[in-house]
Amino acid sequence: MSPDERILMWQQRVNTYKSSGETSIKAWCTQNQVGLQSMYKWMKRLELEATNIAPSSTQWISIVNNYEEPISHLTVKIGDFSIEIKEGFNRSLFNEVLQILQTHVK
């Protein structure tokens, strides 16, 4: 079985469990002859894969300031999100926010 086939098989199993109405994973696994630990592992793995959306089309551009007046703030837009950066901002926090947005915003 190829890795893609295995993922599909486990997606189907997890979906079948979730739509079964059974509240006990253990009982469902016993009834369907599925290893309990494998079920937990795959449920976690599939959930993590679903939440880790890779940025597909993020492109960075350079900004050239042609204005003579000093800018008191800057707005950064990534996807539907925008961040207003004011003078004296926390660079560490800004970098953390950018990393999160780069990872999760399409």
C-alpha positions in Angstrom: 0.0 0.0 0.0 1.4 3.4 -1.0 1.7 6.2 1.6 -1.1 8.1 -0.2 -3.4 5.0 -0.1 -2.7 4.6 3.6 -3.6 8.2 4.3 -6.8 7.9 2.3 -7.7 4.7 4.2 -7.2 6.3 7.6 -9.1 9.5 6.5 -12.0 7.2 5.6 -11.8 5.3 8.9 -11.7 8.5 10.9 -14.6 10.0 8.9 -16.6 6.7 9.4 -16.0 6.9 13.1 -17.0 10.5 13.4 -20.2 10.0 11.4 -21.1 6.8 13.3 -22.5 8.6 16.3 -20.4 6.3 18.6 -19.0 8.4 21.5 -16.4 5.9 22.5 -13.4 5.6 20.2 -12.4 2.4 22.0 -15.8 0.8 21.4 -15.8 1.8 17.7 -12.3 0.5 17.2 -13.2 -2.8 18.9 -16.4 -3.2 16.7 -14.4 -2.4 13.6 -11.3 -4.3 14.4 -9.1 -1.2 14.3 -6.1 -0.8 16.6 -6.9 1.9 19.3 -3.4 3.4 19.4 -3.3 3.5 15.6 -6.6 5.3 15.6 -5.4 7.9 18.1 -2.2 8.4 16.2 -3.9 8.8 12.8 -6.6 11.1 14.2 -3.9 13.4 15.6 -1.8 13.2 12.5 -4.7 14.0 10.2 -5.8 16.9 12.4 -2.3 18.4 12.4 -2.1 18.0 8.6 -5.4 19.8 8.2 -4.3 22.7 10.3 -0.9 23.1 8.7 -1.8 25.0 5.6 1.3 25.9 3.7 1.4 29.4 2.1 1.1 28.7 -1.6 1.5 32.1 -3.2 3.1 34.4 -0.6 5.4 36.7 -2.4 7.5 39.4 -0.7 8.1 42.8 -2.3 10.5 45.5 -1.4 9.2 48.9 -0.3 10.9 52.1 -1.4 10.1 55.2 0.6 10.1 58.2 -1.8 8.5 60.5 0.7 10.4 63.3 2.5 8.1 63.2 5.5 9.0 60.5 8.2 6.4 57.8 8.4 4.9 57.3 11.8 3.4 53.9 11.1 3.4 51.2 8.5 0.7 48.7 7.6 1.7 45.2 6.5 -0.9 43.1 4.7 -0.7 39.3 4.3 -3.8 37.7 2.8 -6.8 39.1 4.6 -4.8 40.1 7.6 -3.2 43.5 8.2 -0.8 44.7 10.9 -0.2 48.3 11.8 3.3 48.9 13.0 4.0 52.0 14.9 7.3 53.6 16.0 8.9 51.8 18.9 7.2 48.4 18.1 8.4 45.1 19.7 10.5 43.5 16.9 10.5 40.1 18.5 6.7 40.0 18.8 6.4 41.2 15.2 8.7 38.5 13.9 6.7 35.8 15.8 3.4 37.1 14.3 4.9 37.2 10.8 6.1 33.6 11.1 2.7 32.4 12.2 1.0 34.3 9.4 3.4 32.9 6.8 2.7 29.4 8.0 -1.1 29.6 8.2 -2.3 32.2 5.7 -2.9 31.3 2.0 
